[in-house]
Every structure is written in structure tokens, then in C-alpha cells.
Amino acid sequence: MPRTSKTSLLTRRSLLRTLGGGAVLGALAGCGVPAAYVAPGDRPATDLSARDRRLTWANWPLYIDTDDKDPGRRPTLEAFERRTGIAVDYVEEINDNDEFFGKISPALMNHQRTGRDLIVISDWMCARFVRLGWVQEMDRARQPHVTRHLDPLLRTPAFDPGRRFTVPWQSGITGVAYNRRKLGREIRHTKDLWASDLRGRVTLLSGLDEAFALLMQSDGVDVTRWTADDFHRVCDQVERLVRGGHIRRFTGNDYTKDLVSGDVLACQAYSGDVIQLQADNPDIHFVVPEEGGELWADSLMIPNRAGHKANAERLIDHYYRPEVAATLAAWVNYVCPVPAARDVLAASRDEDTAALAENPLIFPDATMRRRLAIARDITSTERVEFARRWNRIVGL
């Protein structure tokens, strides 16, 4: 059985509490060529990989498989170390995208080492790093499994066409969760949240980057190319719902508590959270609305001046081996970016593990895949204005 701790769900996809990193980035990048931009020729450092067989990897807490009997061991990571002879210093230090941005941005903007060869952050934040020139292009010659197995749905985000600078670690879907038994009917559209009998029993996500795409999709917007007018139209709608008392509150991952308690009957939600909730309450359902849901990813990047780039590229490729991706998917229960891992899980002798291959929240089926889209990210010039308006609505 997968054993992702529910506490891990509180640390991922964190909300944009204030302008935070957005305001900082706006100051850096809002006027013409940003002062912090690093040109391609200034990004690499001497790669020590051949003679120094190690690397440092920064990730989120509880975002990798661990051993049942010894949680300090990480089987897929140890397998890489045995196979390659490369030692990995794995550091669970990322608890918030903006906080981590603030931690390493001084080094990056000053062309200095961060002390990390590999990092994992959410794609909307990856977009900032890519635009600032703070990460290095990967050598796909060292990553044949990435080339072969990366899900086509994740290959071409607007901020990184062809995934030259980023590789998805795990993916997920923003959709709608609801209690089918208590509600007494199905939800098929995001607009179903606005039904009169749900007044005061609905929550939306408070993070700007987390919330806006699904709401736009409900309005028929192609989120791969949304406009400022689309954004403000959604905000007008949400403001009316807030004034009318329809939205109970705006949440981070704590929406799960309201849904479990019954205080909320339907809400914006993440697919990975709902898998965990369903283990205790099968009445909780997750739906990708018929008009569409947002596909997102937390992605791996190699920051500028990293001293072990080749080693990091090999580690990324290790996790795109289908058997390795399957082990990770069975543990963390997010959308697996390696569709070939499905066949590995299906062949398992363990019934619970084999059943994961049929879970569309880990391996989306054809119908669900047609409804998924990766939203165009918010640019640095847009962010200050949009965050100011959204945060005013949310009450941040």
C-alpha cells in the first residue's frame, strides 16, 4: 500500500501568502532586461562529476519513497547510488516555493554557487528561474529514459518548450473534490460549485497560481493562452460569490479538513490529496470538470554554477526508468510523469499495488487526458498587479 503521510500534503503546492517572491521578482524583472538575468555563457561552472562522484539534491519533505522498516532509507535513491557509484546528499529543505526562492536567489543573481546540484520546485516558480536564466540546459544525451518516457502531456509548457531546462518530478491535477453521499448528486462542471444549495459549503484555493486556471477553464478559456481580461473576469465572478456568502473561505491544503468534517461539501482540490482521503472515506470523489482541469508539475532543475551537472542529469534519468518511476508512484500517489510505469505496477503480485495502475489520478485515462491542460504561467510584469487584486479578494 502507498504510505504518503498526510502531513506531506501540507507542504506541497503552497499558497502565495503575500506578494512575497512575486514582488521581489517584479522589482528584479519588471522593467526591460532584468538586472538579475544571467546570460547563457555565465551559467555553467567547471563540472567536477567525472572525478567527484557525488551531488546535492534539495527536495520537499516526504516526497520520495522510504523503507517500511527504516524510514531513513530511500530505496530508489540507494539503487542509483549502487548502480553508478555516485553518492547523493538528499536534503529535505524546501517547504515553500517563495521561501526557497528567497533562500537561493542572492547566490544566483550574483553568479555564485547555491550549494545544490539539483532542486525540485513547482512549475509556476520554475518559470521564474528559467526566465531569469538561473538554471542550466540539460544534456539529453545523458537522459535517454527522459527522452523516451516523459509523458507527452508534460513536454511543452509555455515557459519551457521541449523541457530543455526542467524535467517533471511528479505531476498532479487541480480539479473539484466533493462528498458524493452528503451532496446527493454528481458534480461534473466547476460551475456546479455555484449551485444555490452549496452556498457557504464551498472553498477555493487561496494561492493565485493554484486557483486561477481552473476558474478560467470553467469560463471556457484556453488556459494555455489566457489574457489579462480573462483573469479580471474571473476575479469579478469570485468577488460576487464572496459578497453573496457563497464561498465559505479560501484555503491552503487545509481544505481537506473541511471536506472530511462535512463543513464543506465541494471544493477546489488536488488529485494527490484526494487519493489519500479516499483511503478513509470512499464517498469523497475527485472530478476533472468536463470543461477541463489544470495539469501541473513539480520539476527538477539544475541551478547555475552547479558543480556536478552530469551526475545530476544521470540521477534525473534514473527516475525515468519505468521500474523506478513505478516504485515512486506507488509511494507518493501523484500523477506519474512516466506512463510506462503503469505496466510495471499492473504486473505486481501485490493486489493493492497492481490496483494503482488502474487509478486515473495516478495514470489518467484517455477521457481525463483530453480534459487536461498546462496553464500559461503568470509573467513577472503581470504578477504584481494580479497578486494585488487576488490577495485583496482572498483577504491576504
Secondary structure as UniProt FT lines:
FT   HELIX           6..10
FT   HELIX           20..29
FT   TURN            35..36
FT   HELIX           40..42
FT   TURN            49..51
FT   STRAND          54..59
FT   TURN            61..62
FT   TURN            71..72
FT   HELIX           75..84
FT   STRAND          87..92
FT   HELIX           97..109
FT   TURN            110..111
FT   STRAND          118..122
FT   HELIX           123..132
FT   HELIX           140..142
FT   HELIX           144..149
FT   HELIX           152..154
FT   TURN            158..159
FT   TURN            161..162
FT   STRAND          167..179
FT   HELIX           180..183
FT   HELIX           190..194
FT   HELIX           196..198
FT   TURN            199..200
FT   STRAND          202..205
FT   HELIX           208..218
FT   TURN            219..220
FT   TURN            223..224
FT   HELIX           228..243
FT   TURN            244..245
FT   STRAND          247..251
FT   TURN            253..254
FT   HELIX           255..261
FT   STRAND          266..270
FT   HELIX           271..280
FT   TURN            282..283
FT   STRAND          284..287
FT   TURN            290..291
FT   STRAND          293..301
FT   TURN            304..305
FT   HELIX           309..318
FT   TURN            319..320
FT   HELIX           322..332
FT   TURN            339..340
FT   HELIX           341..346
FT   HELIX           351..356
FT   TURN            357..358
FT   TURN            360..362
FT   HELIX           366..370
FT   STRAND          372..373
FT   HELIX           380..394
//
